[in-house]
Amino acid sequence: MKEKYVSTRGGEANVSASEGIIKGIAKDGGLFVPSFIHDIKIDLTALKDATYGELAFEIFKYFLDDFSDEQIKGCIHNAYYTGKFENEEPVSLKKVDDRYFLELYHGPTCAFKDMALTILPYLMTTAMKNADISKDIVILTATSGDTGKAALEGFAKVPHINIVVYYPKDGVSTIQEKQMLTQDGDNTCVIGVAGNFDDTQNGVKEILNNSGLIEELREQGYVFSSANSINIGRLLPQIVYYFYSYMQLYKKAVIDLGEAVNFVVPTGNFGNILAGYYARAIGLPVSRLICASNKNNILTDFFHTGEYNRNRDFYKTMSPSMDILISSNLERLLYDITGGNSEVIANLMNQLSTDGSYALERELLFMGDDHVFYAGCANEEETAGAIKRMFEYNHYLMDPHTAVASKVYSDYRADTGDVETPTVILSTASPYKFGRSVYESIFGEVPEGMDDYAVLKELAARTQTEIPVPLRDLDQKENRHDKVCRPEEMAGCITAFLDK
């Protein structure tokens, strides 16, 4: 029998992939991790000519222990090869100047979250069959901007699944909010929260661990799950594009098979970069994982000092998906680098909850001789400057999150002298999702009276680029959701939605 998934805090073990995907979070508040991660060794030679879907299958079969090969292949086909993405393959790698951009935003919602959230509904429904779940699932999702729409798009109209998305009411871009508020499907619910992303994320975690509410809804025929990257089913698909970009570099004769590369990841909740860490663990040659933060630079400080301290000012920036002070997936990294010590993890997470901080030996963070992580940050001025320079010198548009990563990569080159290692920057969203910020970064103040939708058209005209199809005429769509609540009212909104 294959080894199974365990909770980072020790409260659950021997959990199948289907069970982990359905539950979303462990009953002790921990996150499910594959106990067998370091036993997997991907054969790069066998995959050098693989398509994205073939790569996904070869990786997934190690992690989806109770899925048949046919089930895995079906999930992959339905997610990536049924017209949801712009091109034949769901992602593309582009060389711009001295760096490569892995464009992960050519899906239905123009953000990298599509890479996982187009397949999660198929993984979820398959898991329900495998686990013989007869109840309806209620997906709870906290979003800092992009996860919400991608999850809504993926789960809308899926039988026996309802989805409730919470977002910080004034903490996302106009385009991000409009994408969510116009979502159709009677099984969808979108709620603005009067607070920041950490308030919404904490609220969802509290609901997922509210035994009274869980039992109440169970009696009504519902069970909870999550579409955030705390769900292992959200995280696993993100491993694939690290391998895919590596193979693209090989096919372009940039590297020899086995040669290590760097990845730069704009980072908020730590899920995307953790997928890179897992890719490295199962055999991808990675030299450095460069963790790029915006002005909310809690992760930069953590990797430099070993102290994680959320007792600090919170900033709203032009890269809102990174406006986070509690990076949930960091818990999975801590579990791994402490040798799977769930007692240590439970204590650290308890300290974070009660004191708002914890400290770890810096050597554990690979900042010594075997350091894989490099961390840096960019403020608002630096982010805008990166957008402007990249367009003026290379006629390439970056969204603010990608710009943070590009700026931090430039810092990394100057700081370390490493200018030879081929480097991939994960480009996480279309610049048109943040049109006003991109326009102002390049051209200065937006003309008076021009709303965010007109800005997109002006940006397209002045840069001679095209607005992605999913974002065109977004302002003509009617809002279908209008609920706003305080953090303490989040649980009540669920029962009101299900009772409708």
Secondary structure, 3 states (H helix, E strand, C coil): CCCCEEECCCCCCCECHHHHHHHCCCCCCCCEEECCHHHCCCCHHHHCCCCHHHHHHHHHHHHCCCCCHHHHHHHHHHHHCCCCCCCCCCCEEEEECCEEEEECCCCCCCECCHHHHCCHHHHHHHHHHHCCCCCEEEEEEECCCHHHHHHHHHHCCCCCEEEEEEEECCCCCHHHHHHHHCCCCCCEEEEEECCCHHHHHHHHHHHHCCHHHHHHHHHCCEEEEECCCCCHHHHHHHHHHHHHHHHHHHHCCCCCCCCCEEEEEECCCCHHHHHHHHHHHCCCCEEEEEEEECCCCHHHHHHHHCEEECCCCCCCCCCHHHCCCCCCCHHHHHHHHCCCCHHHHHHHHHHHHHHCEEECCHHHHCCCCCCCEEEEECCHHHHHHHHHHHHHHHCCCCCHHHHHHHHHHHHHHHHHCCCCCCEEEEECECHHHHHHHHHHHHHCCCCCCCCHHHHHHHHHHHHCCCCCHHHCCHHHCCCCCCEEECHHHHHHHHHHHHCC
